[in-house]
Amino acid sequence: MSESAQPIDTGYQSLRLEREGAIDWLSLHRPDRLNAMDGRMCDELQDYFGALSTRHATRVVILRGAGRAFCAGFDLKAAQAVTAGPVRGLRAQRHVSEIILRMRRCPQPIICLVHGAATGGGLALALAADVRIAAPSARMNVAMVRVGLTGCDVGISYFLPRAVGSSVAAELMLTGRFIEADRALRVGLVSDVVPEDQLAPTGRALAQEMLATSPLGLRLTKDGLNLSLAAGSLEAAIAMEDRGQILAASAGYFDEGIAAFREQRPPVFRDD
């Protein structure tokens, strides 16, 4: 971690937050349980990602796990509520799935650093990120189908086929089979595989490249990617793109970008 990253006192018990300029480093922090999610962690993840929409000083989030793994899914010791009938069970289910919705709603790009186990809900967290970078130790699977549930859970049925295609997604979701880092890279589930001690530097370098873009342009790009994934037609996607470009251009960012290109210097984008 960079010396410039400062621990932030959030009051969270299962998460650790450090801030490095416009980058938030968010760590799942239940290492004794392989960062498995319990009710408290779900509350804290909802709180953190829900507040990002109005936190303009944070422009990129790097999500990672403490200890030997990224996240071993939902803590089975805390999972009894889902069997307590449809009313209580659906509330407990939404307690987890709401995290995924808030991750996608927040305007900041999320870079996920995966090492060790990323199973079940841990895989869902990784899929809800915008970019995934893995260590060679990363092992991911749709764990819930192995314990009597459906493999369609907390956004996995939406994100996984879009990431790897329907055939690989079906293979993983119907069996709970593990996918290792090297194959995950081949099929496009992760963007890169780097040594574990290079996860943080690689994530930081990518975040810094994102920060070199205009603040509005970065937010509109994430928003546009989300909308295009569900766009019903090319016409709908292009209409969204047209509006985004004119918004960014009218904010003055395009003028500065062109001037910087001509003067062969980095652009300086103001953050209004």
C-alpha positions, 0 to 999 in steps of 0.5 A, spaced: 500 500 500 502 506 498 504 511 504 499 516 501 493 511 503 490 513 509 485 509 513 478 511 514 475 511 521 468 508 518 465 504 524 465 498 520 467 492 523 467 487 517 470 492 512 477 496 512 477 503 508 483 506 506 483 513 501 489 514 496 487 521 493 481 519 489 482 512 490 478 508 495 481 501 497 475 497 500 478 491 503 473 485 506 476 484 513 473 477 516 480 473 514 478 468 519 472 466 515 475 467 509 471 474 508 465 470 508 459 475 508 454 475 514 449 480 516 453 485 518 458 485 512 452 485 508 449 491 512 456 495 511 457 493 504 450 496 502 452 502 506 458 503 503 456 502 496 450 506 497 453 512 499 458 513 493 453 516 488 454 523 492 461 522 494 464 525 488 471 526 491 472 518 490 472 516 483 475 509 483 474 503 488 479 498 488 475 492 492 479 486 495 480 481 501 484 480 507 488 474 508 488 468 504 482 469 500 478 474 496 471 471 499 468 465 500 461 466 499 455 467 504 457 465 511 453 458 512 453 459 519 449 465 518 444 463 512 438 460 516 434 466 515 433 464 507 430 457 509 425 461 514 419 461 509 418 466 503 417 472 507 423 472 511 427 468 506 426 473 501 428 479 505 434 475 507 436 474 500 435 481 498 440 483 504 445 480 499 442 481 492 442 489 494 449 489 495 450 487 487 445 492 485 448 498 489 455 496 486 452 497 479 448 503 481 454 507 484 458 511 478 465 510 480 468 504 476 470 498 481 476 494 480 476 487 483 483 484 486 481 476 486 486 471 490 484 465 493 477 463 493 472 467 490 466 462 491 458 463 491 457 470 493 464 472 492 464 470 485 458 475 485 461 481 488 467 480 483 462 479 477 459 486 479 465 489 479 467 493 472 474 490 472 477 483 475 484 482 476 486 475 479 492 472 482 494 465 480 491 462 486 484 465 484 479 459 484 472 461 483 465 457 482 458 458 483 458 454 490 450 455 491 448 450 486 452 445 490 448 446 496 441 444 493 440 451 491 439 454 484 446 457 480 442 463 478 443 467 484 445 475 486 446 477 479 450 471 477 445 469 471 446 476 469 453 477 469 456 471 468 454 469 461 455 476 458 462 475 461 464 468 458 458 466 453 452 462 454 456 455 454 461 456 459 456 460 464 452 454 463 457 449 465 459 453 471 452 454 473 450 447 472 455 444 476 459 448 481 465 447 477 471 451 479 474 455 474 482 457 475 485 463 474 489 461 467 482 459 464 478 465 467 483 469 463 482 465 457 475 466 457 475 473 459 472 472 466 478 476 468 482 482 465 489 479 467 493 474 472 499 477 476 503 475 481 499 476 488 504 481 490 503 485 484 495 485 485 495 492 488 500 495 484 497 493 478 490 495 481 493 502 482 496 503 475 489 501 472 486 506 477 491 512 475 489 511 468 482 511 469 483 518 473 487 521 467 480 521 464 475 527 465 471 526 471 464 526 468 467 522 462 469 516 467 462 516 470 458 517 464 462 511 461 460 506 466 453 508 466 453 507 458 456 500 459 451 498 464 445 501 459 448 498 453 448 491 456 441 491 457 439 496 451 434 493 446 437 495 440 443 499 436 439 505 436 438 505 443 445 504 445 447 510 440 442 515 442 445 514 449 452 515 447 450 521 443 447 524 449 453 522 453 458 525 448 454 532 448 454 532 456 461 531 456 463 536 451 459 541 453 462 541 460 469 543 457 472 537 457 473 536 450 476 542 449 481 541 454 483 534 451 484 537 444 488 542 447 493 537 451 493 533 445 496 538 441 501 541 446 503 534 448 501 534 455 497 530 460 490 534 460 488 537 466 480 536 467 477 540 473 472 536 477 466 541 478 
